Amino acid sequence: MAAAAAGPGQGSGPGGSPEGPEADGPERRRKAHGMLKLYYGLSEGEAAGRPAGPDPLDPTDLNGAHFDPEVYLDKLRRECPLAQLMDSETDMVRQIRALDSDMQTLVYENYNKFISATDTIRKMKNDFRKMEDEMDRLATNMAVITDFSARISATLQDRHERITKLAGVHALLRKLQFLFELPSRLTKCVELGAYGQAVRYQGRARAVLQQYQHLPSFRAIQDDCQVITARLAQELRQRFREGGSGAPEQAECVELLLALGEPAEELCEEFLAHARGRLEEELRTLEAELGPSPPAPDVLEFTDHGGSGFVGGLCQVAAAYQELFAAQGPAGAEKLAAFAQELGRRYFVLVERRLAQEQGGSDNSLLVRALDRFHRRLRAPGALLATAGLAEAATEIVERVARERLGHHLQSLQAAFLGCLTDVRQALAAPRIAGKEGPGLAELLANVASSILSHIKASLASVHLFTAKEVSFSNKPYFRGEFCSQGVREGLIVGFIRSMCQTAQSFCDSPGEKGGATPPALLLLLSRLCLDYETATISYILTLTDEQFLVQDQSPVTPVSTLCAEARETARRLLTHYVKVQGLVISQMLRKSVETRDWLSTLEPRNVRAVMKRVVEDTTAIDVQVGLLYEEGVRKAQSSDSSKRTFSVYSSSRQQGRYAPSYTPSAPMDTNLLSNIQKLFSERIDVFSPVEFNKVSVLTGIIKISLKTLLECVRLRTFGRFGLQQVQVDCHFLQLYLWRFVADEELVHLLLDEVVASAALRCPDPVPMEPSVVEVICERG
């Protein structure tokens, strides 16, 4: 092969043995490039980045199909010098050796395959010889079988034709026999009650009798069959009218009557009339269960009775009607839809009456299960009678019940809140009645907050049953959207929070005399409760609601910030009202103590009046009470002599100018005018300023109201010398204790200054008591 590839004159040469070095690298790369071009389907001129290859018809191309050794040698001798010729020979010899080496390697590597292929070919030759012999024997046998088959067919041809004719005659005779026996068969079937078999016999023979009725014998058979068929139809109608059997049996009767050719319109009316009687009986049974006696079954059992009785019967009637009277067309469908609508409306009324009896219960689990079964049962008639709208009406009932349950739970939450307030009232009143200590305000607040929160969580869990995945109606748009957003979130949760705030604010509307019947501690507790709702509870409850009820509705909802603002405003109003009520209580004591005393003829003061001690005690009790629920608050820096200051008619700069030692009753200066001028330059005190949510602000408001009341009462009285001194002693006593409760002690000083100054203005003989004496009396008191 190598010598042939080299051409004549190139086959032998020095070193012509197969041993030798391999071909150079460029030649191998050229071969590899050629194989790649063949793999990718590229022509010689399409190789990337390379010029077009040599002409495939060139006889001097060693790798071409048209290679000519003589032409190649002539070209080399003409174009190449001797040295190049020698190099070409050497290169050619190297290539021949490389080809010989590749061939030997190919043979060595595939030796076993060649041997196996040789054995396989030898075996195939032997097998094919045996197969040819068997095929020859098979062909001989098939020829013999074909010959025998042809002789048998020729022998039996006449008999086959006679047998075919006899079989046809036999079949005809059997048919005639069936026709002649038909009246007796029909009579026997009617007597045995096999009406279906009789109708099938009549159906098989009807066409033949109709075709050959002109023959006397067939005419007689037809007349007998018509008489029997008429009696059969009469018995079927009688059985159908009796109505003792169920819907399937009556449907069978109607089907047989239709097969006998009875008018479909008349049968349709009778079928619906009988079905109405059965279904009305089911409705009367359900209505009897709603009566006072015997006791009505639970709602789940009631819906089961209605589903298995009425709804199941309606489904059977609808299925049978559509199967029997399909030929009636749209008119028959409308008639069935009107029939179902009328009876379905009566059934829904009974169901709603029974569901209304469950509205007072607190557990929704049984009610939701009953609604689920009610809704599931009506899927089948809803699919059979789409135009009747039964499924839609059932969904509306479920939605209506869900709305009513939300309203019931809202009322339950409101009642629970009012119950908590009643418990707080009783707890606040119990210690006063029994003479023992009751639970503290902090404990009462915690109990109220936890009780309300537990009721809210219980209500959420209860109404969440309406949206459970296993409930058939939970995938309805209402329960995925409006029920969650507008029903639960807005109607139940937001509605309850706003109702709670309104209930709390109602305690501020009519305070009445001495604060009315509302305990001040209840106002304080409610204000703290609303403030806690504003800071954390509202956000927690609404987040919990949104997590449990994945709202898919885009309807607007109340923002958390709006509810928090309403709760904060409620807390502020309650706390402000608490300040007013407590201030009014202390003010009433001060007013009565001033109005019931004769200040002109009073004796020289030796003690602090008891009412002032009571004021300090009540203020201290209020301080303790408020401190249980509110933080301390911020105070201004207090002076070191706050508890040492002694009130006198000379205590302030304006009073020093007003009551200087040179004062005489006949002094020409108008003291009222001087007092009014001094007030223009003094700091204005806002008695009813907004109250902040801390203890200091609350006590400051109460003390301002009390001292302002004392000031106004003093302005309405006339004081003697000892009366003025008693006011001086009382004010000093109040100053000793009240300054520590307020945010700014200067506020107490200013108000008490005004009280002493007003008393001095209304005293004909304003001789003050010595400060040291005042201090001794107050310390002793």
C-alpha positions as a printed Julia matrix, in Angstrom:
781×3 Matrix{Float64}:
    0.0     0.0     0.0
    2.84    2.36    0.8
    4.6     1.54   -2.47
    1.43    2.15   -4.43
    0.95    5.49   -2.74
    4.48    6.53   -3.65
    4.23    5.67   -7.33
    6.74    3.98   -9.69
   10.36    4.68   -9.02
    9.59    5.64   -5.45
    8.83    2.23   -3.89
   12.42    1.16   -3.1
   15.28    3.15   -1.85
   17.76    3.25    0.88
   16.2     2.44    4.2
   13.0     1.05    2.68
   12.16   -1.04    5.73
    9.1    -0.04    7.83
   11.23    0.89   10.75
   12.22    4.55   10.98
   11.15    7.89   12.46
    7.57    9.08   12.23
    6.35   11.73    9.82
    6.91   15.37   10.71
    4.46   17.43   12.74
    3.14   19.65    9.87
    1.94   16.62    7.93
   -0.04   15.3    10.92
   -1.56   18.72   11.56
   -2.63   18.88    7.94
   -4.41   15.55    8.28
   -6.1    16.68   11.49
   -7.32   19.86    9.81
   -8.72   17.79    6.98
  -10.68   15.57    9.35
  -12.08   18.61   11.15
  -13.24   20.09    7.86
  -14.96   16.83    6.99
  -16.66   16.72   10.44
  -18.02   20.27   10.19
  -18.99   19.95    6.52
  -16.6    22.63    5.25
  -15.32   22.74    1.7
  -11.73   23.35    0.89
  -12.29   27.07    0.45
  -14.33   27.56    3.67
  -11.58   26.81    6.23
  -11.39   29.78    8.6
   -8.42   32.04    8.1
   -6.9    29.95    5.26
   -6.82   30.48    1.5
   -8.61   28.1    -0.86
   -6.89   24.65   -1.21
   -5.44   23.1    -4.42
   -7.61   22.03   -7.32
   -9.08   18.55   -6.6
   -8.49   17.65  -10.3
   -4.77   18.47  -10.14
   -2.78   15.31  -11.16
    0.24   16.47   -9.17
   -1.67   16.57   -5.81
   -0.4    13.61   -3.75
   -3.64   13.6    -1.7
   -5.97   14.14   -4.64
   -8.19   11.55   -6.25
   -6.7    12.24   -9.73
   -3.03   11.9    -8.78
   -0.74   10.81  -11.74
    2.75    9.62  -10.71
    4.32   10.24  -14.16
    3.06   13.8   -14.34
    4.22   14.41  -10.74
    7.76   13.1   -11.51
    8.01   15.11  -14.7
    7.03   18.25  -12.78
    9.65   17.56  -10.09
   12.41   16.95  -12.63
   11.56   20.14  -14.53
   11.11   22.46  -11.55
   13.38   21.15   -8.79
   17.16   21.04   -8.57
   19.01   17.91   -7.49
   19.22   18.84   -3.84
   15.49   19.4    -3.63
   14.88   16.12   -5.45
   16.99   14.32   -2.84
   15.06   16.03   -0.06
   11.75   15.05   -1.65
   12.9    11.44   -1.87
   13.91   11.48    1.81
   10.62   12.99    2.8
    8.69   10.46    0.71
   10.54    7.54    2.29
    9.76    8.95    5.76
    6.08    9.17    4.95
    6.03    5.61    3.59
    7.57    4.31    6.78
    5.07    6.25    8.87
    2.16    4.79    6.9
    3.57    1.27    7.31
    3.89    1.85   11.05
    0.31    3.12   11.32
   -1.0     0.14    9.41
    0.82   -2.31   11.66
   -0.5    -0.52   14.75
   -4.06   -0.68   13.36
   -3.74   -4.41   12.72
   -2.26   -5.13   16.15
   -4.9    -3.13   17.99
   -7.88   -4.74   16.16
   -6.49   -8.28   15.81
   -9.05   -9.84   18.16
  -11.9    -8.05   16.36
  -10.73   -9.34   13.0
  -10.54  -12.9    14.35
  -14.03  -12.62   15.9
  -15.44  -11.21   12.66
  -13.93  -14.12   10.7
  -15.52  -16.67   13.05
  -18.88  -14.91   12.84
  -18.83  -14.97    9.05
  -17.96  -18.7     9.06
  -20.86  -19.46   11.42
  -23.26  -17.39    9.31
  -22.37  -19.43    6.24
  -23.24  -22.68    8.05
  -26.47  -21.27    9.53
  -27.68  -19.97    6.2
  -27.17  -23.39    4.6
  -29.42  -25.0     7.26
  -32.0   -22.22    6.9
  -32.16  -22.7     3.13
  -32.9   -26.4     3.59
  -35.69  -25.67    6.1
  -37.23  -23.04    3.83
  -37.31  -25.52    0.95
  -39.13  -28.08    3.12
  -41.59  -25.4     4.3
  -42.39  -24.36    0.74
  -43.07  -28.0    -0.18
  -45.42  -28.48    2.79
  -47.34  -25.24    2.02
  -47.9   -26.41   -1.53
  -49.33  -29.71   -0.27
  -51.62  -27.91    2.21
  -52.86  -25.56   -0.49
  -53.72  -28.5    -2.74
  -55.66  -30.29    0.03
  -57.58  -27.08    0.91
  -58.63  -26.55   -2.68
  -59.95  -30.13   -3.0
  -61.9   -29.84    0.3
  -63.49  -26.51   -0.73
  -64.55  -27.96   -4.05
  -66.1   -30.98   -2.32
  -68.1   -28.94    0.3
  -69.21  -26.06   -1.9
  -72.7   -27.39   -2.54
  -73.32  -28.35    1.08
  -72.15  -24.89    2.29
  -74.69  -23.12    0.14
  -77.51  -25.35    1.38
  -76.45  -24.81    5.02
  -76.45  -21.02    4.56
  -79.96  -21.11    3.14
  -81.19  -23.3     5.96
  -79.63  -20.97    8.59
  -81.43  -17.99    7.04
  -84.73  -19.86    7.07
  -84.17  -20.86   10.68
  -83.54  -17.25   11.75
  -86.66  -16.09    9.93
  -88.74  -18.8    11.57
  -87.43  -17.78   15.01
  -88.45  -14.18   14.34
  -91.89  -15.32   13.2
  -92.18  -17.5    16.25
  -91.27  -14.48   18.47
  -93.95  -12.42   16.73
  -96.62  -15.09   17.12
  -95.65  -15.6    20.79
  -95.4   -11.82   21.47
  -98.95  -11.34   22.91
  -98.53  -14.23   25.33
  -95.07  -12.97   26.34
  -96.38   -9.47   26.94
  -99.26  -10.82   29.0
  -96.93  -12.93   31.12
  -94.53   -9.98   31.72
  -97.43   -7.76   32.79
  -98.7   -10.39   35.18
  -95.23  -10.86   36.7
  -94.6    -7.13   36.92
  -91.63   -7.26   34.53
  -92.63   -4.03   32.87
  -89.2    -3.25   31.54
  -88.94   -6.6    29.74
  -92.42   -6.1    28.26
  -91.46   -2.67   26.92
  -88.28   -4.13   25.37
  -90.31   -6.9    23.64
  -92.71   -4.29   22.31
  -89.85   -2.15   21.08
  -88.24   -5.05   19.18
  -91.46   -5.98   17.36
  -92.96   -2.54   16.77
  -91.18   -1.77   13.51
  -91.91   -5.21   11.95
  -95.58   -5.14   12.91
  -95.89   -1.62   11.59
  -94.3    -2.67    8.29
  -96.44   -5.78    7.73
  -99.7    -4.62    9.26
 -101.46   -5.04    5.89
 -101.2    -8.8     6.31
 -104.13  -10.25    8.28
 -102.01  -12.45   10.52
  -99.66   -9.62   11.47
 -102.58   -7.25   11.85
 -104.15   -9.56   14.47
 -100.85   -9.76   16.38
 -100.53   -5.98   16.31
 -104.07   -5.51   17.66
 -103.45   -7.93   20.51
 -100.17   -6.18   21.37
 -101.83   -2.77   21.35
 -104.43   -3.96   23.84
 -101.8    -5.41   26.11
  -99.61   -2.3    25.74
 -102.53   -0.07   26.71
 -103.06   -2.13   29.85
  -99.3    -1.96   30.55
  -99.32    1.83   30.2
 -102.31    2.06   32.51
 -100.6     0.0    35.19
  -97.39    2.06   34.87
  -99.38    5.27   35.25
 -101.16    3.85   38.25
  -97.87    2.88   39.82
  -96.44    6.28   39.02
  -99.41    8.16   40.51
  -99.37    6.17   43.73
  -95.98    7.69   44.52
  -95.12    5.08   47.11
  -91.77    4.31   45.55
  -88.73    6.5    45.46
  -87.46    8.84   42.79
  -85.46    6.16   40.87
  -88.53    3.89   40.57
  -90.74    6.74   39.43
  -88.11    7.8    36.92
  -88.12    4.23   35.6
  -91.89    4.37   35.23
  -91.64    7.63   33.27
  -88.91    6.18   31.09
  -91.07    3.13   30.25
  -94.06    5.32   29.52
  -91.99    7.45   27.19
  -90.78    4.3    25.47
  -94.4     3.27   25.01
  -95.06    6.58   23.24
  -96.93    8.44   25.96
  -96.99   12.28   25.58
  -93.83   13.77   27.11
  -95.41   17.1    28.15
  -98.04   15.39   30.27
  -95.48   13.07   31.84
  -93.21   16.05   32.61
  -95.96   17.81   34.54
  -96.86   14.67   36.46
  -93.21   13.93   37.24
  -92.65   17.39   38.73
  -95.91   17.23   40.66
  -94.97   13.93   42.31
  -91.45   15.22   43.02
  -92.9    18.34   44.61
  -94.98   16.21   46.97
  -91.96   14.23   48.17
  -89.77   17.31   48.62
  -92.5    19.23   50.44
  -92.76   16.31   52.83
  -89.03   16.7    53.55
  -89.55   20.42   54.15
  -92.39   19.74   56.57
  -90.13   17.34   58.48
  -87.45   20.01   58.75
  -89.98   22.61   59.85
  -91.22   20.25   62.56
  -87.66   20.02   63.9
  -87.7    23.8    64.42
  -90.71   23.64   66.7
  -90.59   24.0    70.49
  -91.21   20.3    71.08
  -89.51   17.97   70.73
  -86.21   19.85   71.28
  -84.62   20.87   68.01
  -81.48   18.92   67.04
  -78.17   20.76   66.91
  -77.44   22.79   63.81
  -75.04   20.21   62.39
  -77.62   17.46   62.62
  -80.26   19.76   61.15
  -78.12   20.54   58.08
  -77.34   16.84   57.69
  -81.04   16.03   57.69
  -81.74   18.75   55.15
  -78.78   17.77   52.96
  -79.53   14.06   52.88
  -83.3    14.52   52.64
  -84.29   17.6    50.71
  -81.07   18.42   48.82
  -80.42   14.77   47.95
  -83.99   14.37   46.72
  -83.72   17.54   44.66
  -80.53   16.26   43.03
  -82.21   12.96   42.13
  -85.2    14.78   40.68
  -83.03   17.14   38.64
  -80.82   14.33   37.29
  -83.79   12.16   36.38
  -85.65   15.06   34.77
  -82.68   16.05   32.63
  -82.17   12.45   31.54
  -85.81   11.77   30.78
  -86.93   15.06   29.28
  -83.8    16.26   27.51
  -85.85   16.52   24.34
  -87.98   19.26   25.9
  -85.21   21.81   25.21
  -84.96   25.24   26.88
  -88.63   25.24   27.88
  -88.17   22.09   29.95
  -84.98   23.49   31.53
  -86.77   26.7    32.55
  -89.61   24.68   34.05
  -87.13   22.64   36.14
  -85.24   25.8    37.22
  -88.46   27.47   38.39
  -89.4    24.28   40.27
  -86.0    24.19   42.02
  -86.03   27.93   42.82
  -89.42   27.76   44.51
  -88.58   24.78   46.72
  -85.01   25.95   47.32
  -86.27   29.3    48.58
  -88.46   27.56   51.16
  -85.54   25.35   52.22
  -83.27   28.37   52.65
  -85.86   30.06   54.87
  -85.87   27.05   57.18
  -82.06   26.91   57.25
  -81.82   30.61   58.1
  -84.33   30.18   60.9
  -82.24   27.39   62.37
  -78.99   29.33   61.95
  -80.56   32.32   63.69
  -80.96   30.18   66.8
  -77.16   29.76   66.91
  -76.34   33.46   66.96
  -76.29   33.61   70.73
  -73.58   30.96   71.09
  -69.93   31.79   71.59
  -68.42   28.76   69.81
  -68.21   28.95   66.04
  -66.79   25.48   65.39
  -70.15   23.66   65.22
  -71.74   26.49   63.24
  -68.9    26.59   60.69
  -69.05   22.82   60.24
  -72.8    23.07   59.67
  -72.35   25.88   57.14
  -69.61   23.9    55.42
  -71.86   20.86   55.0
  -74.77   23.06   53.92
  -72.58   24.7    51.28
  -71.05   21.42   50.09
  -74.45   19.75   49.73
  -75.67   22.49   47.43
  -72.76   22.17   45.03
  -74.36   19.25   43.18
  -77.78   20.86   42.58
  -75.96   24.11   41.82
  -74.06   22.34   39.03
  -77.15   20.53   37.73
  -79.35   23.62   37.91
  -77.02   26.5    37.14
  -79.86   28.79   36.11
  -81.7    28.26   39.41
  -78.93   30.03   41.38
  -79.04   27.64   44.33
  -75.27   27.68   44.93
  -75.19   31.48   44.82
  -78.08   31.7    47.29
  -76.29   29.28   49.64
  -73.12   31.38   49.46
  -75.15   34.51   50.29
  -76.6    32.78   53.35
  -73.12   31.77   54.53
  -71.84   35.33   54.04
  -74.83   36.75   55.91
  -74.25   34.38   58.83
  -70.56   35.31   58.87
  -71.46   39.02   59.08
  -73.89   38.33   61.9
  -71.23   36.35   63.76
  -68.84   39.27   63.44
  -71.48   41.54   64.91
  -72.1    39.04   67.71
  -68.39   38.87   68.53
  -68.19   42.66   68.55
  -71.06   42.77   71.05
  -69.35   40.07   73.11
  -66.13   42.1    73.23
  -68.06   45.2    74.24
  -69.89   43.23   76.94
  -66.59   41.78   78.15
  -65.11   45.28   78.38
  -68.09   46.54   80.35
  -67.82   43.47   82.58
  -64.18   44.28   83.25
  -65.18   47.83   84.21
  -67.84   46.46   86.56
  -65.25   44.2    88.17
  -62.93   47.18   88.6
  -65.73   49.21   90.21
  -66.45   46.4    92.63
  -62.78   45.94   93.42
  -62.41   49.67   94.08
  -65.5    49.77   96.28
  -64.83   46.53   98.19
  -62.0    47.82  100.4
  -64.08   50.77  101.52
  -66.97   48.49  102.4
  -65.05   45.69  104.11
  -62.4    47.88  105.64
  -59.51   46.01  104.08
  -57.02   46.59  101.32
  -57.99   45.46   97.84
  -55.94   44.89   94.7
  -53.81   47.8    93.55
  -54.48   49.85   90.47
  -51.49   48.32   88.65
  -52.86   44.83   89.28
  -56.35   45.86   88.2
  -54.94   47.44   85.04
  -52.99   44.28   84.21
  -56.09   42.15   84.79
  -58.25   44.34   82.56
  -55.63   44.49   79.79
  -54.99   40.74   79.8
  -58.71   39.94   79.95
  -59.53   42.18   76.99
  -56.59   40.87   74.98
  -57.56   37.25   75.67
  -61.14   37.98   74.56
  -59.84   39.6    71.35
  -57.61   36.61   70.6
  -60.47   34.21   71.29
  -62.73   36.15   68.92
  -60.07   36.18   66.21
  -59.56   32.43   66.58
  -63.3    31.88   66.44
  -63.92   33.9    63.27
  -60.75   32.49   61.68
  -62.64   29.21   61.31
  -64.57   30.82   58.44
  -61.33   31.09   56.42
  -59.86   27.64   57.17
  -58.6    25.82   54.08
  -60.72   22.73   54.68
  -63.92   24.81   54.64
  -65.59   24.69   51.23
  -66.61   28.35   51.1
  -63.29   29.79   52.33
  -62.06   30.26   48.76
  -64.96   32.51   47.86
  -64.01   36.13   47.05
  -65.9    37.48   50.06
  -63.98   35.37   52.58
  -60.65   36.13   50.89
  -61.25   39.86   50.71
  -64.09   41.79   52.28
  -64.56   39.41   55.22
  -60.92   39.78   56.27
  -60.45   43.51   55.68
  -63.84   45.13   56.25
  -65.38   42.43   58.43
  -62.68   41.25   60.82
  -60.14   44.08   60.78
  -62.42   47.08   60.42
  -65.74   45.81   61.73
  -64.52   43.68   64.64
  -61.09   44.87   65.79
  -61.12   48.54   64.79
  -64.8    48.77   65.73
  -64.12   47.36   69.19
  -61.14   49.64   69.83
  -63.2    52.68   68.85
  -66.14   51.43   70.92
  -63.81   51.01   73.88
  -62.55   54.57   73.45
  -66.11   55.9    73.15
  -67.18   54.0    76.26
  -64.23   55.41   78.15
  -64.97   58.94   76.92
  -68.59   58.61   78.04
  -67.32   58.83   81.63
  -66.13   62.35   80.83
  -69.4    63.65   79.38
  -71.54   64.08   82.52
  -69.38   64.48   85.6
  -72.22   65.72   87.77
  -71.81   66.78   91.35
  -68.53   65.6    92.86
  -67.67   63.67   89.76
  -70.88   61.69   89.53
  -70.9    57.96   90.18
  -67.62   57.26   88.33
  -64.78   56.52   90.74
  -61.76   58.73   89.99
  -59.51   55.67   90.16
  -61.5    54.16   87.27
  -60.84   57.26   85.18
  -57.15   57.0    85.97
  -57.06   53.31   85.1
  -58.91   53.84   81.82
  -56.58   56.66   80.83
  -53.56   54.43   81.42
  -55.24   51.57   79.52
  -55.87   53.79   76.49
  -52.31   55.11   76.67
  -50.95   51.54   76.69
  -53.13   50.76   73.69
  -51.69   53.79   71.92
  -48.09   52.82   72.62
  -48.14   49.09   71.88
  -51.39   47.15   72.09
  -53.15   48.54   69.0
  -50.14   47.85   66.8
  -49.84   44.33   68.22
  -53.54   43.5    67.75
  -53.69   44.8    64.17
  -50.45   43.02   63.25
  -51.85   39.8    64.7
  -55.06   40.29   62.72
  -53.22   40.96   59.45
  -51.07   37.86   59.95
  -54.0    35.56   60.68
  -56.22   36.98   57.92
  -54.17   37.43   54.76
  -56.11   40.28   53.24
  -56.49   40.14   49.45
  -58.87   43.06   49.31
  -57.78   46.52   48.18
  -60.44   48.36   50.15
  -59.1    51.21   52.31
  -58.51   50.34   55.96
  -57.92   52.46   59.04
  -54.21   53.16   59.54
  -52.61   52.19   62.83
  -51.55   55.79   63.39
  -55.17   56.99   63.23
  -56.31   54.51   65.88
  -53.32   55.33   68.07
  -54.15   59.03   67.82
  -57.77   58.34   68.86
  -56.63   56.21   71.81
  -54.16   58.9    72.91
  -56.83   61.59   72.7
  -59.14   59.39   74.8
  -56.39   58.88   77.37
  -55.78   62.64   77.49
  -59.46   63.42   77.98
  -59.76   60.82   80.74
  -56.7    62.09   82.55
  -57.88   65.7    82.22
  -61.27   64.69   83.57
  -59.58   62.85   86.43
  -57.72   66.04   87.32
  -60.95   68.02   87.23
  -62.84   65.48   89.35
  -60.12   65.24   92.0
  -59.65   69.0    91.97
  -63.4    69.42   92.37
  -63.45   67.1    95.4
  -60.71   69.07   97.17
  -62.24   72.33   96.03
  -65.56   71.42   97.61
  -63.87   70.85  100.96
  -62.06   74.19  100.75
  -65.16   76.07   99.61
  -67.31   74.72  102.44
  -64.58   75.41  104.98
  -64.43   79.04  103.87
  -68.16   79.63  103.45
  -69.24   78.07  106.77
  -66.83   80.03  109.01
  -67.36   83.47  110.57
  -64.02   85.11  109.71
  -64.81   88.43  111.39
  -65.37   87.04  114.9
  -63.01   84.1   114.83
  -60.59   83.55  117.68
  -56.87   83.95  117.51
  -55.46   80.89  115.63
  -53.76   78.26  117.75
  -53.84   75.33  115.27
  -54.05   74.54  111.62
  -57.61   73.9   110.57
  -58.52   70.24  110.11
  -59.67   70.77  106.55
  -56.14   71.8   105.55
  -54.78   68.59  107.02
  -57.44   66.71  105.07
  -56.39   68.5   101.88
  -52.78   67.45  102.39
  -53.83   63.87  103.18
  -56.04   63.61  100.09
  -53.33   65.11   97.9
  -50.83   62.6    99.25
  -53.28   59.77   98.57
  -53.8    61.02   95.02
  -50.03   61.21   94.57
  -49.69   57.58   95.62
  -52.62   56.55   93.41
  -51.29   58.26   90.28
  -47.78   56.98   90.97
  -49.05   53.41   90.63
  -49.82   53.95   86.95
  -47.77   56.9    85.73
  -44.13   57.86   85.83
  -42.84   60.66   88.02
  -42.29   63.36   85.4
  -39.9    66.3    85.31
  -39.68   68.97   88.03
  -37.91   72.29   88.05
  -34.94   72.74   90.36
  -36.2    73.35   93.89
  -34.83   76.01   96.2
  -33.3    75.03   99.51
  -35.83   77.03  101.59
  -38.99   75.67  100.0
  -40.23   74.24  103.24
  -39.15   77.2   105.38
  -40.97   80.01  103.69
  -43.53   81.74  105.91
  -46.53   83.49  104.43
  -47.47   86.93  105.68
  -48.96   90.0   104.28
  -45.38   91.18  103.66
  -44.15   88.05  101.9
  -44.01   89.45   98.38
  -42.5    92.57   96.98
  -45.79   93.92   95.83
  -47.3    93.26   99.25
  -44.38   94.94  100.95
  -45.14   98.06   98.99
  -48.81   97.62   99.68
  -48.56   97.02  103.44
  -45.48   98.99  104.45
  -45.1   100.01  108.11
  -46.19  103.51  107.15
  -49.56  102.05  106.06
  -52.53  103.82  107.65
  -56.22  103.25  106.87
  -56.52  106.86  105.7
  -53.69  106.52  103.16
  -54.77  108.12   99.94
  -53.39  105.29   97.71
  -56.02  102.94   96.31
  -54.84   99.45   97.28
  -57.2    97.68   94.81
  -55.73   99.71   91.97
  -52.22   98.9    93.15
  -53.09   95.18   93.27
  -54.48   95.2    89.78
  -51.38   97.0    88.46
  -49.14   94.44   90.15
  -51.1    91.55   88.5
  -50.33   92.97   85.08
  -46.62   92.35   85.67
  -46.95   88.97   87.4
  -46.84   85.61   85.59
  -50.24   84.4    84.41
  -51.29   81.01   85.8
  -53.32   78.78   83.48
  -55.43   76.72   85.84
  -56.83   74.36   83.22
  -53.68   73.85   81.15
  -53.25   70.55   79.22
  -52.29   67.6    81.39
  -49.3    65.49   80.45
  -49.02   61.76   81.04
  -46.98   61.86   84.24
  -47.62   62.14   87.96
  -46.2    65.64   88.41
  -48.44   67.12   85.72
  -51.55   65.45   87.2
  -50.84   66.67   90.75
  -49.98   70.14   89.47
  -53.37   70.39   87.75
  -55.26   69.21   90.83
  -53.41   71.63   93.16
  -53.94   74.53   90.77
  -57.7    73.91   90.7
  -57.85   73.55   94.48
  -55.85   76.68   95.29
  -57.67   78.69   92.65
  -60.96   77.68   94.28
  -59.59   78.71   97.67
  -58.56   82.07   96.21
  -61.98   82.74   94.71
  -63.75   81.78   97.93
  -61.5    84.09   99.95
  -62.35   86.95   97.62
  -66.01   86.57   98.55
  -65.49   86.9   102.33
  -64.54   89.67  104.8
  -61.87   88.83  107.37
  -61.11   90.1   110.82
  -57.59   90.33  112.22
  -57.63   86.78  113.55
  -59.34   85.53  110.42
  -56.49   86.92  108.34
  -53.99   85.3   110.67
  -55.83   81.94  110.37
  -55.61   82.18  106.57
  -51.91   82.98  106.97
  -51.39   79.87  109.11
  -53.41   77.64  106.74
  -51.53   78.85  103.67
  -48.19   78.29  105.35
  -49.23   74.76  106.25
  -50.29   74.06  102.66
  -47.03   75.48  101.37
  -45.04   73.17  103.65
  -46.5    70.08  101.98
  -47.91   70.95   98.55
  -44.75   72.33   96.93
  -43.24   68.85   96.61
  -46.13   67.59   94.43
  -45.96   70.19   91.65
  -43.59   70.69   88.75
  -42.69   74.25   89.79
  -42.83   75.22   93.47
  -43.14   78.87   92.5
  -46.62   78.06   91.25
  -47.74   77.15   94.79
  -46.06   80.2    96.21
  -47.78   82.53   93.77
  -51.24   81.1    94.37
  -50.87   81.1    98.16
  -49.5    84.64   97.99
  -52.65   85.59   96.1
  -54.83   83.93   98.78
  -53.13   85.78  101.68
  -53.09   89.03   99.74
  -56.8    88.74   98.92
  -57.61   88.04  102.57
  -55.54   91.06  103.61
  -57.34   93.25  101.07
  -60.63   92.2   102.63
  -59.54   92.74  106.23
  -60.31   96.08  107.97
  -57.45   95.51  110.43
  -54.72   93.6   108.51
  -52.27   92.8   111.3
  -50.26   89.69  110.29
  -48.96   87.06  112.65
  -45.28   86.87  113.33
  -43.56   84.34  111.01
  -41.96   82.52  113.92
  -45.36   82.04  115.56
  -46.78   80.76  112.28
  -43.99   78.22  111.99
  -44.51   77.0   115.54
  -48.24   76.54  115.0
  -47.7    74.67  111.73
  -45.02   72.44  113.21
  -47.26   71.65  116.13
  -50.16   70.99  113.75
